[in-house]
């Protein structure tokens, strides 16, 4: 795979063998077509936060506005900016939480993948150490 076929993408949230949520950085393979079941949009007011929760189902989350910090039950933190993509696969365990950092609402698109569908996410080297 060449770098020309990879889009710089952020992260995935996944549940490890310890039943905790972890962050893996990587890319999206632009040649992979992923079958999806739904697309919906959501807006949350500025300065909001959401306590520990698991993703309801595997989904891509595309941030359209707002900057937020995510924390995982595995002890990791990262910041998500407008234009970035998150693949939420931590559907088991206590999951993750987030809080908005700026004065913008969090506008996002959720793209729900079909169960068992191969994700286009390509983990960075060494990411498998987390066991997800």
PyMOL commands that place a pseudoatom at each C-alpha (Angstrom):
pseudoatom trace, name=CA, resn=UNK, resi=1, chain=A, elem=C, hetatm=0, pos=[0.000, 0.000, 0.000]
pseudoatom trace, name=CA, resn=UNK, resi=2, chain=A, elem=C, hetatm=0, pos=[1.426, 3.385, -0.912]
pseudoatom trace, name=CA, resn=UNK, resi=3, chain=A, elem=C, hetatm=0, pos=[0.974, 6.625, 0.983]
pseudoatom trace, name=CA, resn=UNK, resi=4, chain=A, elem=C, hetatm=0, pos=[-1.067, 7.895, -1.986]
pseudoatom trace, name=CA, resn=UNK, resi=5, chain=A, elem=C, hetatm=0, pos=[-3.835, 5.411, -1.129]
pseudoatom trace, name=CA, resn=UNK, resi=6, chain=A, elem=C, hetatm=0, pos=[-3.992, 6.395, 2.534]
pseudoatom trace, name=CA, resn=UNK, resi=7, chain=A, elem=C, hetatm=0, pos=[-5.829, 9.401, 3.911]
pseudoatom trace, name=CA, resn=UNK, resi=8, chain=A, elem=C, hetatm=0, pos=[-4.493, 10.871, 7.114]
pseudoatom trace, name=CA, resn=UNK, resi=9, chain=A, elem=C, hetatm=0, pos=[-7.033, 9.922, 9.693]
pseudoatom trace, name=CA, resn=UNK, resi=10, chain=A, elem=C, hetatm=0, pos=[-7.051, 10.066, 13.260]
pseudoatom trace, name=CA, resn=UNK, resi=11, chain=A, elem=C, hetatm=0, pos=[-7.958, 7.383, 15.463]
pseudoatom trace, name=CA, resn=UNK, resi=12, chain=A, elem=C, hetatm=0, pos=[-10.110, 4.501, 16.309]
pseudoatom trace, name=CA, resn=UNK, resi=13, chain=A, elem=C, hetatm=0, pos=[-11.518, 3.727, 19.720]
pseudoatom trace, name=CA, resn=UNK, resi=14, chain=A, elem=C, hetatm=0, pos=[-11.555, 0.006, 20.467]
pseudoatom trace, name=CA, resn=UNK, resi=15, chain=A, elem=C, hetatm=0, pos=[-12.148, -2.331, 23.399]
pseudoatom trace, name=CA, resn=UNK, resi=16, chain=A, elem=C, hetatm=0, pos=[-9.060, -4.289, 24.412]
pseudoatom trace, name=CA, resn=UNK, resi=17, chain=A, elem=C, hetatm=0, pos=[-8.816, -7.690, 26.121]
pseudoatom trace, name=CA, resn=UNK, resi=18, chain=A, elem=C, hetatm=0, pos=[-8.773, -5.756, 29.428]
pseudoatom trace, name=CA, resn=UNK, resi=19, chain=A, elem=C, hetatm=0, pos=[-12.357, -4.598, 28.582]
pseudoatom trace, name=CA, resn=UNK, resi=20, chain=A, elem=C, hetatm=0, pos=[-11.129, -0.984, 28.544]
pseudoatom trace, name=CA, resn=UNK, resi=21, chain=A, elem=C, hetatm=0, pos=[-11.346, 1.499, 25.705]
pseudoatom trace, name=CA, resn=UNK, resi=22, chain=A, elem=C, hetatm=0, pos=[-8.092, 2.337, 23.894]
pseudoatom trace, name=CA, resn=UNK, resi=23, chain=A, elem=C, hetatm=0, pos=[-6.971, 4.726, 21.155]
pseudoatom trace, name=CA, resn=UNK, resi=24, chain=A, elem=C, hetatm=0, pos=[-5.206, 3.564, 18.007]
pseudoatom trace, name=CA, resn=UNK, resi=25, chain=A, elem=C, hetatm=0, pos=[-3.878, 6.057, 15.473]
pseudoatom trace, name=CA, resn=UNK, resi=26, chain=A, elem=C, hetatm=0, pos=[-3.806, 5.240, 11.810]
pseudoatom trace, name=CA, resn=UNK, resi=27, chain=A, elem=C, hetatm=0, pos=[-5.116, 6.031, 8.357]
pseudoatom trace, name=CA, resn=UNK, resi=28, chain=A, elem=C, hetatm=0, pos=[-8.074, 5.234, 6.138]
pseudoatom trace, name=CA, resn=UNK, resi=29, chain=A, elem=C, hetatm=0, pos=[-7.423, 3.124, 3.054]
pseudoatom trace, name=CA, resn=UNK, resi=30, chain=A, elem=C, hetatm=0, pos=[-9.206, 5.081, 0.332]
pseudoatom trace, name=CA, resn=UNK, resi=31, chain=A, elem=C, hetatm=0, pos=[-9.489, 1.982, -1.873]
pseudoatom trace, name=CA, resn=UNK, resi=32, chain=A, elem=C, hetatm=0, pos=[-11.677, 0.100, 0.618]
pseudoatom trace, name=CA, resn=UNK, resi=33, chain=A, elem=C, hetatm=0, pos=[-15.428, 0.418, 0.101]
pseudoatom trace, name=CA, resn=UNK, resi=34, chain=A, elem=C, hetatm=0, pos=[-17.322, -0.046, 3.366]
pseudoatom trace, name=CA, resn=UNK, resi=35, chain=A, elem=C, hetatm=0, pos=[-20.976, -1.042, 3.310]
pseudoatom trace, name=CA, resn=UNK, resi=36, chain=A, elem=C, hetatm=0, pos=[-22.983, 1.194, 5.655]
pseudoatom trace, name=CA, resn=UNK, resi=37, chain=A, elem=C, hetatm=0, pos=[-26.471, 0.954, 7.093]
pseudoatom trace, name=CA, resn=UNK, resi=38, chain=A, elem=C, hetatm=0, pos=[-27.242, 4.554, 8.104]
pseudoatom trace, name=CA, resn=UNK, resi=39, chain=A, elem=C, hetatm=0, pos=[-26.093, 8.152, 8.136]
pseudoatom trace, name=CA, resn=UNK, resi=40, chain=A, elem=C, hetatm=0, pos=[-27.312, 10.729, 10.613]
pseudoatom trace, name=CA, resn=UNK, resi=41, chain=A, elem=C, hetatm=0, pos=[-26.259, 14.135, 11.890]
pseudoatom trace, name=CA, resn=UNK, resi=42, chain=A, elem=C, hetatm=0, pos=[-26.186, 15.502, 15.410]
pseudoatom trace, name=CA, resn=UNK, resi=43, chain=A, elem=C, hetatm=0, pos=[-25.432, 18.830, 17.082]
pseudoatom trace, name=CA, resn=UNK, resi=44, chain=A, elem=C, hetatm=0, pos=[-24.485, 19.300, 20.732]
pseudoatom trace, name=CA, resn=UNK, resi=45, chain=A, elem=C, hetatm=0, pos=[-24.229, 22.793, 22.291]
pseudoatom trace, name=CA, resn=UNK, resi=46, chain=A, elem=C, hetatm=0, pos=[-20.850, 24.392, 23.055]
pseudoatom trace, name=CA, resn=UNK, resi=47, chain=A, elem=C, hetatm=0, pos=[-19.288, 23.564, 26.452]
pseudoatom trace, name=CA, resn=UNK, resi=48, chain=A, elem=C, hetatm=0, pos=[-21.132, 20.223, 26.672]
pseudoatom trace, name=CA, resn=UNK, resi=49, chain=A, elem=C, hetatm=0, pos=[-19.652, 16.995, 27.914]
pseudoatom trace, name=CA, resn=UNK, resi=50, chain=A, elem=C, hetatm=0, pos=[-20.739, 13.369, 27.994]
pseudoatom trace, name=CA, resn=UNK, resi=51, chain=A, elem=C, hetatm=0, pos=[-19.673, 10.949, 30.712]
pseudoatom trace, name=CA, resn=UNK, resi=52, chain=A, elem=C, hetatm=0, pos=[-18.465, 7.351, 30.298]
pseudoatom trace, name=CA, resn=UNK, resi=53, chain=A, elem=C, hetatm=0, pos=[-20.258, 5.407, 27.581]
pseudoatom trace, name=CA, resn=UNK, resi=54, chain=A, elem=C, hetatm=0, pos=[-19.521, 2.806, 24.948]
pseudoatom trace, name=CA, resn=UNK, resi=55, chain=A, elem=C, hetatm=0, pos=[-20.280, 3.392, 21.280]
pseudoatom trace, name=CA, resn=UNK, resi=56, chain=A, elem=C, hetatm=0, pos=[-23.797, 2.067, 20.578]
pseudoatom trace, name=CA, resn=UNK, resi=57, chain=A, elem=C, hetatm=0, pos=[-22.520, 0.367, 17.413]
pseudoatom trace, name=CA, resn=UNK, resi=58, chain=A, elem=C, hetatm=0, pos=[-19.471, 0.544, 15.162]
pseudoatom trace, name=CA, resn=UNK, resi=59, chain=A, elem=C, hetatm=0, pos=[-19.540, 3.904, 13.436]
pseudoatom trace, name=CA, resn=UNK, resi=60, chain=A, elem=C, hetatm=0, pos=[-17.443, 6.548, 11.767]
pseudoatom trace, name=CA, resn=UNK, resi=61, chain=A, elem=C, hetatm=0, pos=[-17.834, 9.978, 13.383]
pseudoatom trace, name=CA, resn=UNK, resi=62, chain=A, elem=C, hetatm=0, pos=[-16.892, 12.946, 11.201]
pseudoatom trace, name=CA, resn=UNK, resi=63, chain=A, elem=C, hetatm=0, pos=[-16.506, 16.187, 13.142]
pseudoatom trace, name=CA, resn=UNK, resi=64, chain=A, elem=C, hetatm=0, pos=[-17.867, 19.165, 11.210]
pseudoatom trace, name=CA, resn=UNK, resi=65, chain=A, elem=C, hetatm=0, pos=[-17.433, 21.826, 13.936]
pseudoatom trace, name=CA, resn=UNK, resi=66, chain=A, elem=C, hetatm=0, pos=[-16.254, 21.967, 17.527]
pseudoatom trace, name=CA, resn=UNK, resi=67, chain=A, elem=C, hetatm=0, pos=[-13.041, 20.819, 19.174]
pseudoatom trace, name=CA, resn=UNK, resi=68, chain=A, elem=C, hetatm=0, pos=[-13.289, 18.201, 21.864]
pseudoatom trace, name=CA, resn=UNK, resi=69, chain=A, elem=C, hetatm=0, pos=[-11.146, 16.107, 24.141]
pseudoatom trace, name=CA, resn=UNK, resi=70, chain=A, elem=C, hetatm=0, pos=[-11.772, 12.392, 24.469]
pseudoatom trace, name=CA, resn=UNK, resi=71, chain=A, elem=C, hetatm=0, pos=[-10.646, 10.283, 27.432]
pseudoatom trace, name=CA, resn=UNK, resi=72, chain=A, elem=C, hetatm=0, pos=[-10.654, 6.492, 27.454]
pseudoatom trace, name=CA, resn=UNK, resi=73, chain=A, elem=C, hetatm=0, pos=[-11.046, 4.081, 30.339]
pseudoatom trace, name=CA, resn=UNK, resi=74, chain=A, elem=C, hetatm=0, pos=[-7.588, 2.832, 29.322]
pseudoatom trace, name=CA, resn=UNK, resi=75, chain=A, elem=C, hetatm=0, pos=[-6.160, 6.197, 30.492]
pseudoatom trace, name=CA, resn=UNK, resi=76, chain=A, elem=C, hetatm=0, pos=[-5.527, 7.789, 27.096]
pseudoatom trace, name=CA, resn=UNK, resi=77, chain=A, elem=C, hetatm=0, pos=[-6.567, 11.282, 25.945]
pseudoatom trace, name=CA, resn=UNK, resi=78, chain=A, elem=C, hetatm=0, pos=[-6.716, 12.900, 22.523]
pseudoatom trace, name=CA, resn=UNK, resi=79, chain=A, elem=C, hetatm=0, pos=[-8.210, 16.000, 20.900]
pseudoatom trace, name=CA, resn=UNK, resi=80, chain=A, elem=C, hetatm=0, pos=[-10.529, 15.817, 17.895]
pseudoatom trace, name=CA, resn=UNK, resi=81, chain=A, elem=C, hetatm=0, pos=[-10.736, 18.822, 15.538]
pseudoatom trace, name=CA, resn=UNK, resi=82, chain=A, elem=C, hetatm=0, pos=[-13.152, 19.791, 12.755]
pseudoatom trace, name=CA, resn=UNK, resi=83, chain=A, elem=C, hetatm=0, pos=[-12.543, 17.711, 9.635]
pseudoatom trace, name=CA, resn=UNK, resi=84, chain=A, elem=C, hetatm=0, pos=[-11.171, 14.723, 11.531]
pseudoatom trace, name=CA, resn=UNK, resi=85, chain=A, elem=C, hetatm=0, pos=[-12.630, 11.237, 11.455]
pseudoatom trace, name=CA, resn=UNK, resi=86, chain=A, elem=C, hetatm=0, pos=[-13.020, 8.911, 14.413]
pseudoatom trace, name=CA, resn=UNK, resi=87, chain=A, elem=C, hetatm=0, pos=[-13.850, 5.228, 14.058]
pseudoatom trace, name=CA, resn=UNK, resi=88, chain=A, elem=C, hetatm=0, pos=[-15.734, 4.251, 17.220]
pseudoatom trace, name=CA, resn=UNK, resi=89, chain=A, elem=C, hetatm=0, pos=[-15.432, 0.498, 17.770]
pseudoatom trace, name=CA, resn=UNK, resi=90, chain=A, elem=C, hetatm=0, pos=[-15.450, 0.436, 21.574]
pseudoatom trace, name=CA, resn=UNK, resi=91, chain=A, elem=C, hetatm=0, pos=[-18.919, -1.089, 21.791]
pseudoatom trace, name=CA, resn=UNK, resi=92, chain=A, elem=C, hetatm=0, pos=[-18.197, -3.117, 24.948]
pseudoatom trace, name=CA, resn=UNK, resi=93, chain=A, elem=C, hetatm=0, pos=[-16.986, -2.119, 28.395]
pseudoatom trace, name=CA, resn=UNK, resi=94, chain=A, elem=C, hetatm=0, pos=[-17.229, 1.316, 30.025]
pseudoatom trace, name=CA, resn=UNK, resi=95, chain=A, elem=C, hetatm=0, pos=[-15.960, 3.078, 26.887]
pseudoatom trace, name=CA, resn=UNK, resi=96, chain=A, elem=C, hetatm=0, pos=[-14.934, 6.707, 26.676]
pseudoatom trace, name=CA, resn=UNK, resi=97, chain=A, elem=C, hetatm=0, pos=[-16.048, 10.229, 27.575]
pseudoatom trace, name=CA, resn=UNK, resi=98, chain=A, elem=C, hetatm=0, pos=[-15.697, 13.599, 25.881]
pseudoatom trace, name=CA, resn=UNK, resi=99, chain=A, elem=C, hetatm=0, pos=[-15.942, 17.327, 26.532]
pseudoatom trace, name=CA, resn=UNK, resi=100, chain=A, elem=C, hetatm=0, pos=[-16.064, 20.289, 24.173]
pseudoatom trace, name=CA, resn=UNK, resi=101, chain=A, elem=C, hetatm=0, pos=[-13.064, 22.603, 24.493]
pseudoatom trace, name=CA, resn=UNK, resi=102, chain=A, elem=C, hetatm=0, pos=[-14.128, 25.652, 22.491]
pseudoatom trace, name=CA, resn=UNK, resi=103, chain=A, elem=C, hetatm=0, pos=[-17.136, 27.940, 22.024]
pseudoatom trace, name=CA, resn=UNK, resi=104, chain=A, elem=C, hetatm=0, pos=[-18.477, 26.017, 19.025]
pseudoatom trace, name=CA, resn=UNK, resi=105, chain=A, elem=C, hetatm=0, pos=[-21.211, 23.386, 19.050]
pseudoatom trace, name=CA, resn=UNK, resi=106, chain=A, elem=C, hetatm=0, pos=[-20.134, 19.873, 18.130]
pseudoatom trace, name=CA, resn=UNK, resi=107, chain=A, elem=C, hetatm=0, pos=[-21.690, 19.192, 14.744]
pseudoatom trace, name=CA, resn=UNK, resi=108, chain=A, elem=C, hetatm=0, pos=[-21.001, 15.733, 13.415]
pseudoatom trace, name=CA, resn=UNK, resi=109, chain=A, elem=C, hetatm=0, pos=[-22.050, 13.042, 11.015]
pseudoatom trace, name=CA, resn=UNK, resi=110, chain=A, elem=C, hetatm=0, pos=[-22.401, 9.446, 12.158]
pseudoatom trace, name=CA, resn=UNK, resi=111, chain=A, elem=C, hetatm=0, pos=[-21.917, 6.771, 9.516]
pseudoatom trace, name=CA, resn=UNK, resi=112, chain=A, elem=C, hetatm=0, pos=[-23.039, 3.407, 10.864]
pseudoatom trace, name=CA, resn=UNK, resi=113, chain=A, elem=C, hetatm=0, pos=[-21.267, 0.405, 9.369]
pseudoatom trace, name=CA, resn=UNK, resi=114, chain=A, elem=C, hetatm=0, pos=[-23.086, -2.846, 8.717]
pseudoatom trace, name=CA, resn=UNK, resi=115, chain=A, elem=C, hetatm=0, pos=[-22.317, -5.572, 11.295]
pseudoatom trace, name=CA, resn=UNK, resi=116, chain=A, elem=C, hetatm=0, pos=[-19.226, -7.563, 10.368]
pseudoatom trace, name=CA, resn=UNK, resi=117, chain=A, elem=C, hetatm=0, pos=[-18.216, -5.112, 7.636]
pseudoatom trace, name=CA, resn=UNK, resi=118, chain=A, elem=C, hetatm=0, pos=[-14.459, -4.608, 7.172]
pseudoatom trace, name=CA, resn=UNK, resi=119, chain=A, elem=C, hetatm=0, pos=[-13.384, -1.153, 8.302]
pseudoatom trace, name=CA, resn=UNK, resi=120, chain=A, elem=C, hetatm=0, pos=[-11.143, 0.889, 6.039]
pseudoatom trace, name=CA, resn=UNK, resi=121, chain=A, elem=C, hetatm=0, pos=[-8.974, 1.799, 9.049]
pseudoatom trace, name=CA, resn=UNK, resi=122, chain=A, elem=C, hetatm=0, pos=[-5.264, 0.920, 8.830]
pseudoatom trace, name=CA, resn=UNK, resi=123, chain=A, elem=C, hetatm=0, pos=[-3.521, 1.029, 12.240]
pseudoatom trace, name=CA, resn=UNK, resi=124, chain=A, elem=C, hetatm=0, pos=[-0.097, 2.605, 12.636]
pseudoatom trace, name=CA, resn=UNK, resi=125, chain=A, elem=C, hetatm=0, pos=[2.772, 0.179, 13.159]
pseudoatom trace, name=CA, resn=UNK, resi=126, chain=A, elem=C, hetatm=0, pos=[2.844, -1.049, 16.764]
pseudoatom trace, name=CA, resn=UNK, resi=127, chain=A, elem=C, hetatm=0, pos=[-0.836, -0.350, 17.372]
pseudoatom trace, name=CA, resn=UNK, resi=128, chain=A, elem=C, hetatm=0, pos=[-1.638, -4.057, 17.724]
pseudoatom trace, name=CA, resn=UNK, resi=129, chain=A, elem=C, hetatm=0, pos=[0.158, -4.035, 21.089]
pseudoatom trace, name=CA, resn=UNK, resi=130, chain=A, elem=C, hetatm=0, pos=[-3.153, -2.886, 22.628]
pseudoatom trace, name=CA, resn=UNK, resi=131, chain=A, elem=C, hetatm=0, pos=[-4.855, -6.112, 21.629]
pseudoatom trace, name=CA, resn=UNK, resi=132, chain=A, elem=C, hetatm=0, pos=[-7.838, -4.534, 19.881]
for i in range(1, 132): cmd.bond("trace and resi %d" % i, "trace and resi %d" % (i + 1))
show_as sticks, trace
zoom trace
